[in-house]
């Protein structure tokens, strides 16, 4: 048996802010609505979909940690911080490549890695 992740759903009190944040690090989103469900945003890449749904503050997914490979970690870090992200670990070289960590406006920890 072989399982691969293909979907992650973030629930946010301000979905538009998260879309701006994740777009700043290189993701592209489309607005979707399935049947009578809520309008949400989806970003698909390499068989993986990240969706951002609206919610109440009680149902937020703020404890989640995400990781993204990026082409330029310094540029992605600066863009994330300029778009409501909070710097947790500034860009630096590590065993995994150049790496930085930010927190998005909903409290998700986001690791950015530039593979070398």
Buried (B, 14 or more C-beta within 10 A) or exposed (E): EEEEEEEBBBBBBBBEBBBBBBBBBBBEBEEEEEEEEEEBBBBBEEEEEBBBBBBEEEEBBBEBEBEBBBEBBBBBBBBBBEBBBBBEBEBEEEEEBBBBBBBBBBEBBBBBBBEE
